Amino acid sequence: MSIWLDFLGAEIRYVDLPTYGRTRIAEAGHGKAETLILMHGIGGHLEAYAKNVVALGEHYHVIAFDYVGHGLSAKKTDIEYSIADYVEQLRELMDALDIPQAHISGESLGGVVTGDFAVRYPQRIKRAVLNTTGGIPVVSDKGRADLKYLAELSARSFGQAPTFESIRERMQWLLYEGNWHLLTDELIQSRLTFYSSAGYQQCAPLIYARLKKVKDGGKPDMIELEKVQCETLLLWTTHNPIHDVAAAEAALPRLPKGQLYVMQTEAGHWPQYEDPQEFNRVMLQFLASGKL
C-alpha cells in the first residue's frame, strides 16, 4: 500500500520558523485536547510515521515533522546540527503552532532530542516516549559493531551520489530482516529523492558529523536520564541494533519515572512502521494513563 494512502486524513504543510526556516509537517487530529509530536531519527523524515499519524490522530492532535536539513525541510549550512539545534527547532515549532505543552515521542536520534527537550523545557512536555532511542550507553560488543556499521552505511549517502541499492541497504538496517518486505520501492525512492538533492548533499557532512565522531573514538551524545522528570516510556524491540534490550534495562533505573515495554512482535529500529497496530496501542495506553 502506498505511504500516501496511509497519510489520507492528514494534512501535509510547511511552517516557517525564525531560526530553522521552512519545516515540513504532517498533521492530524485538529481540535483534540492534547498534542502528540513524533520525531524521526538521523537521516530520516516524517514518512517514518506514515502508519501512525492518522491512527493516533483519532485521539490526539498529532504532528510529525522533518528536522532541519532532513526530508523537505530547509537545508541550512550555518548551524551545527547539534542536539541543541533539534531541540530548539522543536521549541520554535511548538511556539509557531501555539502549543504550550505536548506529549513527545522520538525514535533513535528523536529519542535523544526528546530526552534533552524534557531536561531543558520540563514545563512543555507531558509524557515522553523514547522509542529505540540513542543517547544511552551501549552495553554489548554487538552494539558497538552495529554503531560502527551504521556510521559506514551513512557515510555512503554523502560524498558520492546515492543509489537505489545504497538507500535500500541503509534502510534495511532499520528493520528486522523478517520485515524487509515492508521496504517498498516507493519508500526507498522517496528517501533517494531526498538524499539526491543538492541541498541535502551539502548538509549531510554536518548531519552525520556526530556518527563520524563516534566512529573515530569520540563520545556520543547522551541523555541526562536522571534529569528527565516526566513519565517516560522506553519503547523497545528484541532486534534493535546498537542498543539491545540489555541496554534499555540498564538505562531504566536511571529514569525517575521510567517504564520499559518490549514489543511482542519481532521488530528492529522502526517498531512504529514494522507493527503499527501494537505500537499505536501501546502509545495510546501509556499517553492516556502514564502506565502500561
LODOMI-490503 format. One record per residue (C-alpha): residue number from 1; residue in three letters; x, y, z. Coordinates in steps of 0.05 Angstrom, whole numbers. Example, Ala and Ser with C-alpha at 12.3 -4.5 7.8 and 13.67 -1.06 7.14 Angstrom:
LODOMI-490503
<atom k="1" r="ALA" x="246" y="-90" z="156"/>
<atom k="2" r="SER" x="273" y="-21" z="143"/>
END
This chain:
LODOMI-490503
<atom k="1" r="MET" x="0" y="0" z="0"/>
<atom k="2" r="SER" x="24" y="70" z="-16"/>
<atom k="3" r="ILE" x="51" y="112" z="41"/>
<atom k="4" r="TRP" x="6" y="167" z="16"/>
<atom k="5" r="LEU" x="-55" y="123" z="26"/>
<atom k="6" r="ASP" x="-30" y="115" z="98"/>
<atom k="7" r="PHE" x="-29" y="191" z="103"/>
<atom k="8" r="LEU" x="-101" y="201" z="78"/>
<atom k="9" r="GLY" x="-135" y="243" z="131"/>
<atom k="10" r="ALA" x="-71" y="281" z="149"/>
<atom k="11" r="GLU" x="-50" y="350" z="125"/>
<atom k="12" r="ILE" x="20" y="359" z="97"/>
<atom k="13" r="ARG" x="42" y="431" z="102"/>
<atom k="14" r="TYR" x="100" y="477" z="118"/>
<atom k="15" r="VAL" x="113" y="522" z="178"/>
<atom k="16" r="ASP" x="165" y="578" z="175"/>
<atom k="17" r="LEU" x="209" y="581" z="237"/>
<atom k="18" r="PRO" x="251" y="641" z="256"/>
<atom k="19" r="THR" x="317" y="604" z="262"/>
<atom k="20" r="TYR" x="308" y="538" z="225"/>
<atom k="21" r="GLY" x="266" y="561" z="167"/>
<atom k="22" r="ARG" x="215" y="522" z="126"/>
<atom k="23" r="THR" x="194" y="459" z="164"/>
<atom k="24" r="ARG" x="150" y="405" z="134"/>
<atom k="25" r="ILE" x="98" y="374" z="180"/>
<atom k="26" r="ALA" x="45" y="320" z="175"/>
<atom k="27" r="GLU" x="-14" y="336" z="220"/>
<atom k="28" r="ALA" x="-78" y="301" z="241"/>
<atom k="29" r="GLY" x="-129" y="307" z="297"/>
<atom k="30" r="HIS" x="-142" y="382" z="295"/>
<atom k="31" r="GLY" x="-183" y="403" z="356"/>
<atom k="32" r="LYS" x="-162" y="346" z="401"/>
<atom k="33" r="ALA" x="-147" y="369" z="473"/>
<atom k="34" r="GLU" x="-75" y="343" z="476"/>
<atom k="35" r="THR" x="-18" y="345" z="426"/>
<atom k="36" r="LEU" x="30" y="288" z="409"/>
<atom k="37" r="ILE" x="94" y="304" z="370"/>
<atom k="38" r="LEU" x="131" y="249" z="334"/>
<atom k="39" r="MET" x="205" y="256" z="314"/>
<atom k="40" r="HIS" x="246" y="213" z="267"/>
<atom k="41" r="GLY" x="319" y="190" z="270"/>
<atom k="42" r="ILE" x="383" y="216" z="238"/>
<atom k="43" r="GLY" x="378" y="219" z="163"/>
<atom k="44" r="GLY" x="303" y="205" z="168"/>
<atom k="45" r="HIS" x="239" y="242" z="151"/>
<atom k="46" r="LEU" x="166" y="244" z="172"/>
<atom k="47" r="GLU" x="148" y="185" z="127"/>
<atom k="48" r="ALA" x="176" y="142" z="185"/>
<atom k="49" r="TYR" x="108" y="156" z="218"/>
<atom k="50" r="ALA" x="64" y="144" z="156"/>
<atom k="51" r="LYS" x="27" y="88" z="193"/>
<atom k="52" r="ASN" x="17" y="126" z="258"/>
<atom k="53" r="VAL" x="-3" y="199" z="246"/>
<atom k="54" r="VAL" x="-75" y="187" z="224"/>
<atom k="55" r="ALA" x="-89" y="129" z="272"/>
<atom k="56" r="LEU" x="-62" y="167" z="333"/>
<atom k="57" r="GLY" x="-97" y="230" z="306"/>
<atom k="58" r="GLU" x="-163" y="198" z="325"/>
<atom k="59" r="HIS" x="-144" y="211" z="398"/>
<atom k="60" r="TYR" x="-91" y="267" z="396"/>
<atom k="61" r="HIS" x="-71" y="328" z="356"/>
<atom k="62" r="VAL" x="-12" y="293" z="323"/>
<atom k="63" r="ILE" x="47" y="326" z="288"/>
<atom k="64" r="ALA" x="106" y="292" z="255"/>
<atom k="65" r="PHE" x="159" y="336" z="223"/>
<atom k="66" r="ASP" x="224" y="336" z="184"/>
<atom k="67" r="TYR" x="284" y="361" z="222"/>
<atom k="68" r="VAL" x="322" y="419" z="192"/>
<atom k="69" r="GLY" x="366" y="391" z="137"/>
<atom k="70" r="HIS" x="323" y="329" z="130"/>
<atom k="71" r="GLY" x="266" y="309" z="84"/>
<atom k="72" r="LEU" x="235" y="371" z="53"/>
<atom k="73" r="SER" x="252" y="420" z="109"/>
<atom k="74" r="ALA" x="301" y="477" z="99"/>
<atom k="75" r="LYS" x="373" y="458" z="84"/>
<atom k="76" r="LYS" x="419" y="502" z="126"/>
<atom k="77" r="THR" x="495" y="502" z="127"/>
<atom k="78" r="ASP" x="503" y="555" z="181"/>
<atom k="79" r="ILE" x="483" y="511" z="240"/>
<atom k="80" r="GLU" x="520" y="454" z="275"/>
<atom k="81" r="TYR" x="463" y="403" z="273"/>
<atom k="82" r="SER" x="474" y="393" z="347"/>
<atom k="83" r="ILE" x="423" y="362" z="393"/>
<atom k="84" r="ALA" x="410" y="433" z="418"/>
<atom k="85" r="ASP" x="392" y="454" z="346"/>
<atom k="86" r="TYR" x="340" y="399" z="341"/>
<atom k="87" r="VAL" x="313" y="416" z="410"/>
<atom k="88" r="GLU" x="306" y="489" z="391"/>
<atom k="89" r="GLN" x="273" y="472" z="325"/>
<atom k="90" r="LEU" x="221" y="432" z="365"/>
<atom k="91" r="ARG" x="211" y="491" z="412"/>
<atom k="92" r="GLU" x="204" y="540" z="355"/>
<atom k="93" r="LEU" x="153" y="494" z="321"/>
<atom k="94" r="MET" x="112" y="489" z="384"/>
<atom k="95" r="ASP" x="114" y="564" z="392"/>
<atom k="96" r="ALA" x="94" y="575" z="319"/>
<atom k="97" r="LEU" x="35" y="528" z="327"/>
<atom k="98" r="ASP" x="16" y="556" z="395"/>
<atom k="99" r="ILE" x="26" y="490" z="431"/>
<atom k="100" r="PRO" x="45" y="504" z="504"/>
<atom k="101" r="GLN" x="54" y="431" z="523"/>
<atom k="102" r="ALA" x="55" y="364" z="487"/>
<atom k="103" r="HIS" x="69" y="290" z="493"/>
<atom k="104" r="ILE" x="133" y="278" z="454"/>
<atom k="105" r="SER" x="158" y="214" z="423"/>
<atom k="106" r="GLY" x="224" y="206" z="387"/>
<atom k="107" r="GLU" x="256" y="147" z="352"/>
<atom k="108" r="SER" x="332" y="139" z="353"/>
<atom k="109" r="LEU" x="361" y="210" z="347"/>
<atom k="110" r="GLY" x="290" y="233" z="361"/>
<atom k="111" r="GLY" x="293" y="199" z="428"/>
<atom k="112" r="VAL" x="356" y="238" z="446"/>
<atom k="113" r="VAL" x="322" y="302" z="425"/>
<atom k="114" r="THR" x="261" y="283" z="467"/>
<atom k="115" r="GLY" x="303" y="270" z="528"/>
<atom k="116" r="ASP" x="343" y="334" z="521"/>
<atom k="117" r="PHE" x="279" y="374" z="510"/>
<atom k="118" r="ALA" x="250" y="344" z="573"/>
<atom k="119" r="VAL" x="311" y="368" z="612"/>
<atom k="120" r="ARG" x="313" y="438" z="582"/>
<atom k="121" r="TYR" x="238" y="451" z="579"/>
<atom k="122" r="PRO" x="205" y="407" z="631"/>
<atom k="123" r="GLN" x="143" y="451" z="634"/>
<atom k="124" r="ARG" x="130" y="438" z="560"/>
<atom k="125" r="ILE" x="129" y="362" z="559"/>
<atom k="126" r="LYS" x="74" y="320" z="589"/>
<atom k="127" r="ARG" x="97" y="248" z="576"/>
<atom k="128" r="ALA" x="157" y="223" z="537"/>
<atom k="129" r="VAL" x="167" y="161" z="495"/>
<atom k="130" r="LEU" x="239" y="143" z="479"/>
<atom k="131" r="ASN" x="229" y="96" z="421"/>
<atom k="132" r="THR" x="291" y="53" z="407"/>
<atom k="133" r="THR" x="328" y="115" z="429"/>
<atom k="134" r="GLY" x="401" y="133" z="423"/>
<atom k="135" r="GLY" x="434" y="171" z="479"/>
<atom k="136" r="ILE" x="442" y="113" z="528"/>
<atom k="137" r="PRO" x="504" y="71" z="540"/>
<atom k="138" r="VAL" x="520" y="14" z="492"/>
<atom k="139" r="VAL" x="530" y="-48" z="534"/>
<atom k="140" r="SER" x="549" y="-103" z="485"/>
<atom k="141" r="ASP" x="603" y="-116" z="433"/>
<atom k="142" r="LYS" x="549" y="-128" z="381"/>
<atom k="143" r="GLY" x="521" y="-59" z="397"/>
<atom k="144" r="ARG" x="589" y="-26" z="386"/>
<atom k="145" r="ALA" x="596" y="-63" z="320"/>
<atom k="146" r="ASP" x="526" y="-42" z="299"/>
<atom k="147" r="LEU" x="544" y="31" z="313"/>
<atom k="148" r="LYS" x="607" y="27" z="271"/>
<atom k="149" r="TYR" x="568" y="-6" z="214"/>
<atom k="150" r="LEU" x="515" y="50" z="217"/>
<atom k="151" r="ALA" x="569" y="103" z="211"/>
<atom k="152" r="GLU" x="597" y="67" z="150"/>
<atom k="153" r="LEU" x="529" y="60" z="117"/>
<atom k="154" r="SER" x="512" y="133" z="129"/>
<atom k="155" r="ALA" x="578" y="156" z="101"/>
<atom k="156" r="ARG" x="559" y="124" z="35"/>
<atom k="157" r="SER" x="500" y="171" z="30"/>
<atom k="158" r="PHE" x="543" y="233" z="20"/>
<atom k="159" r="GLY" x="607" y="248" z="-16"/>
<atom k="160" r="GLN" x="582" y="206" z="-74"/>
<atom k="161" r="ALA" x="516" y="200" z="-108"/>
<atom k="162" r="PRO" x="468" y="155" z="-70"/>
<atom k="163" r="THR" x="435" y="98" z="-109"/>
<atom k="164" r="PHE" x="371" y="59" z="-101"/>
<atom k="165" r="GLU" x="412" y="0" z="-75"/>
<atom k="166" r="SER" x="453" y="41" z="-26"/>
<atom k="167" r="ILE" x="389" y="71" z="2"/>
<atom k="168" r="ARG" x="357" y="2" z="6"/>
<atom k="169" r="GLU" x="417" y="-24" z="45"/>
<atom k="170" r="ARG" x="415" y="36" z="92"/>
<atom k="171" r="MET" x="341" y="26" z="105"/>
<atom k="172" r="GLN" x="348" y="-49" z="115"/>
<atom k="173" r="TRP" x="390" y="-31" z="175"/>
<atom k="174" r="LEU" x="327" y="0" z="206"/>
<atom k="175" r="LEU" x="283" y="-62" z="202"/>
<atom k="176" r="TYR" x="287" y="-133" z="228"/>
<atom k="177" r="GLU" x="305" y="-178" z="170"/>
<atom k="178" r="GLY" x="238" y="-212" z="173"/>
<atom k="179" r="ASN" x="205" y="-145" z="158"/>
<atom k="180" r="TRP" x="246" y="-124" z="98"/>
<atom k="181" r="HIS" x="185" y="-136" z="54"/>
<atom k="182" r="LEU" x="157" y="-72" z="84"/>
<atom k="183" r="LEU" x="211" y="-32" z="48"/>
<atom k="184" r="THR" x="171" y="-15" z="-14"/>
<atom k="185" r="ASP" x="203" y="15" z="-76"/>
<atom k="186" r="GLU" x="162" y="78" z="-62"/>
<atom k="187" r="LEU" x="191" y="87" z="7"/>
<atom k="188" r="ILE" x="262" y="75" z="-17"/>
<atom k="189" r="GLN" x="253" y="121" z="-77"/>
<atom k="190" r="SER" x="225" y="175" z="-31"/>
<atom k="191" r="ARG" x="289" y="174" z="11"/>
<atom k="192" r="LEU" x="332" y="170" z="-51"/>
<atom k="193" r="THR" x="298" y="233" z="-77"/>
<atom k="194" r="PHE" x="312" y="269" z="-11"/>
<atom k="195" r="TYR" x="385" y="246" z="-9"/>
<atom k="196" r="SER" x="398" y="263" z="-81"/>
<atom k="197" r="SER" x="381" y="337" z="-73"/>
<atom k="198" r="ALA" x="438" y="386" z="-76"/>
<atom k="199" r="GLY" x="416" y="416" z="-10"/>
<atom k="200" r="TYR" x="418" y="350" z="27"/>
<atom k="201" r="GLN" x="486" y="333" z="-1"/>
<atom k="202" r="GLN" x="513" y="399" z="26"/>
<atom k="203" r="CYS" x="482" y="387" z="95"/>
<atom k="204" r="ALA" x="499" y="313" z="101"/>
<atom k="205" r="PRO" x="570" y="321" z="127"/>
<atom k="206" r="LEU" x="543" y="366" z="182"/>
<atom k="207" r="ILE" x="485" y="320" z="198"/>
<atom k="208" r="TYR" x="528" y="258" z="203"/>
<atom k="209" r="ALA" x="587" y="290" z="238"/>
<atom k="210" r="ARG" x="564" y="260" z="305"/>
<atom k="211" r="LEU" x="568" y="190" z="276"/>
<atom k="212" r="LYS" x="637" y="203" z="247"/>
<atom k="213" r="LYS" x="659" y="229" z="315"/>
<atom k="214" r="VAL" x="637" y="165" z="349"/>
<atom k="215" r="LYS" x="668" y="122" z="294"/>
<atom k="216" r="ASP" x="734" y="159" z="306"/>
<atom k="217" r="GLY" x="731" y="145" z="380"/>
<atom k="218" r="GLY" x="693" y="204" z="406"/>
<atom k="219" r="LYS" x="637" y="202" z="457"/>
<atom k="220" r="PRO" x="564" y="200" z="432"/>
<atom k="221" r="ASP" x="511" y="249" z="456"/>
<atom k="222" r="MET" x="479" y="223" z="519"/>
<atom k="223" r="ILE" x="412" y="236" z="551"/>
<atom k="224" r="GLU" x="416" y="261" z="623"/>
<atom k="225" r="LEU" x="366" y="208" z="644"/>
<atom k="226" r="GLU" x="365" y="226" z="717"/>
<atom k="227" r="LYS" x="341" y="296" z="700"/>
<atom k="228" r="VAL" x="281" y="272" z="658"/>
<atom k="229" r="GLN" x="225" y="284" z="709"/>
<atom k="230" r="CYS" x="164" y="268" z="667"/>
<atom k="231" r="GLU" x="133" y="199" z="660"/>
<atom k="232" r="THR" x="176" y="165" z="608"/>
<atom k="233" r="LEU" x="168" y="101" z="567"/>
<atom k="234" r="LEU" x="227" y="64" z="538"/>
<atom k="235" r="LEU" x="193" y="30" z="478"/>
<atom k="236" r="TRP" x="239" y="-25" z="454"/>
<atom k="237" r="THR" x="246" y="-85" z="408"/>
<atom k="238" r="THR" x="282" y="-152" z="411"/>
<atom k="239" r="HIS" x="323" y="-137" z="348"/>
<atom k="240" r="ASN" x="341" y="-64" z="360"/>
<atom k="241" r="PRO" x="412" y="-50" z="333"/>
<atom k="242" r="ILE" x="465" y="-16" z="375"/>
<atom k="243" r="HIS" x="423" y="-12" z="438"/>
<atom k="244" r="ASP" x="395" y="-81" z="453"/>
<atom k="245" r="VAL" x="344" y="-98" z="507"/>
<atom k="246" r="ALA" x="401" y="-103" z="558"/>
<atom k="247" r="ALA" x="419" y="-30" z="544"/>
<atom k="248" r="ALA" x="347" y="-9" z="556"/>
<atom k="249" r="GLU" x="344" y="-49" z="620"/>
<atom k="250" r="ALA" x="409" y="-17" z="644"/>
<atom k="251" r="ALA" x="382" y="53" z="628"/>
<atom k="252" r="LEU" x="314" y="43" z="661"/>
<atom k="253" r="PRO" x="334" y="52" z="734"/>
<atom k="254" r="ARG" x="364" y="120" z="717"/>
<atom k="255" r="LEU" x="296" y="147" z="696"/>
<atom k="256" r="PRO" x="258" y="174" z="757"/>
<atom k="257" r="LYS" x="191" y="157" z="726"/>
<atom k="258" r="GLY" x="210" y="106" z="674"/>
<atom k="259" r="GLN" x="178" y="43" z="646"/>
<atom k="260" r="LEU" x="202" y="-6" z="595"/>
<atom k="261" r="TYR" x="160" y="-41" z="542"/>
<atom k="262" r="VAL" x="189" y="-91" z="493"/>
<atom k="263" r="MET" x="148" y="-102" z="430"/>
<atom k="264" r="GLN" x="117" y="-171" z="426"/>
<atom k="265" r="THR" x="125" y="-173" z="351"/>
<atom k="266" r="GLU" x="194" y="-183" z="322"/>
<atom k="267" r="ALA" x="219" y="-114" z="301"/>
<atom k="268" r="GLY" x="283" y="-74" z="293"/>
<atom k="269" r="HIS" x="295" y="0" z="298"/>
<atom k="270" r="TRP" x="228" y="23" z="268"/>
<atom k="271" r="PRO" x="174" y="-10" z="311"/>
<atom k="272" r="GLN" x="125" y="45" z="292"/>
<atom k="273" r="TYR" x="129" y="21" z="220"/>
<atom k="274" r="GLU" x="142" y="-53" z="230"/>
<atom k="275" r="ASP" x="80" y="-64" z="273"/>
<atom k="276" r="PRO" x="38" y="-1" z="276"/>
<atom k="277" r="GLN" x="-21" y="-36" z="309"/>
<atom k="278" r="GLU" x="19" y="-57" z="370"/>
<atom k="279" r="PHE" x="59" y="8" z="371"/>
<atom k="280" r="ASN" x="-3" y="52" z="367"/>
<atom k="281" r="ARG" x="-39" y="11" z="421"/>
<atom k="282" r="VAL" x="19" y="17" z="469"/>
<atom k="283" r="MET" x="27" y="92" z="455"/>
<atom k="284" r="LEU" x="-47" y="105" z="468"/>
<atom k="285" r="GLN" x="-47" y="66" z="533"/>
<atom k="286" r="PHE" x="16" y="100" z="560"/>
<atom k="287" r="LEU" x="-3" y="171" z="539"/>
<atom k="288" r="ALA" x="-72" y="164" z="569"/>
<atom k="289" r="SER" x="-51" y="139" z="638"/>
<atom k="290" r="GLY" x="25" y="140" z="644"/>
<atom k="291" r="LYS" x="21" y="66" z="657"/>
<atom k="292" r="LEU" x="22" y="0" z="618"/>
END
